[in-house]
Amino acid sequence: MLARITARSARLAVPRVSPVAARGYAENSFNKKEKAHEDQYARQHEAEQLKKLKAELEKKKEELAQLEKQHEELSAKKS
């Protein structure tokens, strides 16, 4: 009798996971649409950040070219 009780409680103690919980969301058209919008927003945000970084890089390149020119002019004056 004790063995039956132990076996029964062991079966009840195992948590059951539904397939929906394993995926984290239900597969329906609303969720697919929402995920698509989130993905699109993320891509746009990354593209904007990349554009800003490229602009900043160009600005720094121009600044570096100016400093190199100044350095060459100062080196020429010393010689």
C-alpha atoms as a printed R data frame, in Angstrom:
   type eleno elety resid chain resno      x      y       z
1  ATOM     1    CA   MET     A     1  0.000  0.000   0.000
2  ATOM     2    CA   LEU     A     2  2.846  2.393   0.810
3  ATOM     3    CA   ALA     A     3  4.422  1.614  -2.562
4  ATOM     4    CA   ARG     A     4  1.152  2.546  -4.321
5  ATOM     5    CA   ILE     A     5  0.929  5.870  -2.495
6  ATOM     6    CA   THR     A     6  4.572  6.700  -3.220
7  ATOM     7    CA   ALA     A     7  4.241  5.855  -6.908
8  ATOM     8    CA   ARG     A     8  1.065  7.913  -7.196
9  ATOM     9    CA   SER     A     9  2.590 10.967  -5.483
10 ATOM    10    CA   ALA     A    10  5.708 10.691  -7.648
11 ATOM    11    CA   ARG     A    11  3.534 10.891 -10.777
12 ATOM    12    CA   LEU     A    12  1.660 13.905  -9.419
13 ATOM    13    CA   ALA     A    13  4.880 15.703  -8.468
14 ATOM    14    CA   VAL     A    14  6.126 15.823 -12.085
15 ATOM    15    CA   PRO     A    15  5.101 19.156 -13.597
16 ATOM    16    CA   ARG     A    16  3.356 18.948 -16.908
17 ATOM    17    CA   VAL     A    17  4.388 21.438 -19.558
18 ATOM    18    CA   SER     A    18  2.040 22.302 -22.335
19 ATOM    19    CA   PRO     A    19  3.451 22.787 -25.848
20 ATOM    20    CA   VAL     A    20  2.323 26.437 -25.823
21 ATOM    21    CA   ALA     A    21  4.336 27.157 -22.676
22 ATOM    22    CA   ALA     A    22  7.415 25.544 -24.192
23 ATOM    23    CA   ARG     A    23  7.296 27.916 -27.183
24 ATOM    24    CA   GLY     A    24  6.532 30.912 -25.047
25 ATOM    25    CA   TYR     A    25  3.648 32.063 -27.215
26 ATOM    26    CA   ALA     A    26  0.704 30.604 -29.053
27 ATOM    27    CA   GLU     A    27  0.951 30.154 -32.810
28 ATOM    28    CA   ASN     A    28 -1.752 32.392 -34.196
29 ATOM    29    CA   SER     A    29 -1.929 35.119 -36.807
30 ATOM    30    CA   PHE     A    30 -1.944 37.963 -34.285
31 ATOM    31    CA   ASN     A    31  1.275 36.783 -32.648
32 ATOM    32    CA   LYS     A    32  2.940 36.231 -36.018
33 ATOM    33    CA   LYS     A    33  1.966 39.749 -37.086
34 ATOM    34    CA   GLU     A    34  3.170 41.212 -33.801
35 ATOM    35    CA   LYS     A    35  6.508 39.390 -34.095
36 ATOM    36    CA   ALA     A    36  6.881 40.629 -37.673
37 ATOM    37    CA   HIS     A    37  6.303 44.222 -36.515
38 ATOM    38    CA   GLU     A    38  8.839 43.811 -33.711
39 ATOM    39    CA   ASP     A    39 11.398 42.377 -36.128
40 ATOM    40    CA   GLN     A    40 10.789 45.214 -38.577
41 ATOM    41    CA   TYR     A    41 11.216 47.804 -35.809
42 ATOM    42    CA   ALA     A    42 14.455 46.150 -34.693
43 ATOM    43    CA   ARG     A    43 15.839 46.169 -38.250
44 ATOM    44    CA   GLN     A    44 14.916 49.841 -38.727
45 ATOM    45    CA   HIS     A    45 16.464 50.774 -35.393
46 ATOM    46    CA   GLU     A    46 19.690 48.941 -36.256
47 ATOM    47    CA   ALA     A    47 19.777 50.606 -39.691
48 ATOM    48    CA   GLU     A    48 19.401 54.047 -38.079
49 ATOM    49    CA   GLN     A    49 22.167 53.294 -35.601
50 ATOM    50    CA   LEU     A    50 24.421 52.076 -38.408
51 ATOM    51    CA   LYS     A    51 23.711 55.223 -40.417
52 ATOM    52    CA   LYS     A    52 24.637 57.399 -37.417
53 ATOM    53    CA   LEU     A    53 27.835 55.436 -36.833
54 ATOM    54    CA   LYS     A    54 28.849 55.776 -40.494
55 ATOM    55    CA   ALA     A    55 28.259 59.528 -40.363
56 ATOM    56    CA   GLU     A    56 30.314 59.762 -37.190
57 ATOM    57    CA   LEU     A    57 33.080 57.705 -38.791
58 ATOM    58    CA   GLU     A    58 33.194 60.037 -41.809
59 ATOM    59    CA   LYS     A    59 33.388 63.039 -39.491
60 ATOM    60    CA   LYS     A    60 36.279 61.469 -37.589
61 ATOM    61    CA   LYS     A    61 38.082 60.652 -40.865
62 ATOM    62    CA   GLU     A    62 37.815 64.294 -41.944
63 ATOM    63    CA   GLU     A    63 39.072 65.400 -38.552
64 ATOM    64    CA   LEU     A    64 42.007 63.000 -38.802
65 ATOM    65    CA   ALA     A    65 42.875 64.259 -42.292
66 ATOM    66    CA   GLN     A    66 42.910 67.837 -40.966
67 ATOM    67    CA   LEU     A    67 45.174 66.894 -38.067
68 ATOM    68    CA   GLU     A    68 47.551 65.031 -40.394
69 ATOM    69    CA   LYS     A    69 47.694 68.086 -42.666
70 ATOM    70    CA   GLN     A    70 48.480 70.329 -39.680
71 ATOM    71    CA   HIS     A    71 51.167 67.888 -38.559
72 ATOM    72    CA   GLU     A    72 52.784 67.875 -41.994
73 ATOM    73    CA   GLU     A    73 52.749 71.691 -42.103
74 ATOM    74    CA   LEU     A    74 54.388 71.897 -38.668
75 ATOM    75    CA   SER     A    75 56.969 69.296 -39.642
76 ATOM    76    CA   ALA     A    76 57.788 71.234 -42.814
77 ATOM    77    CA   LYS     A    77 58.262 74.467 -40.836
78 ATOM    78    CA   LYS     A    78 60.718 72.791 -38.453
79 ATOM    79    CA   SER     A    79 62.856 71.462 -41.280
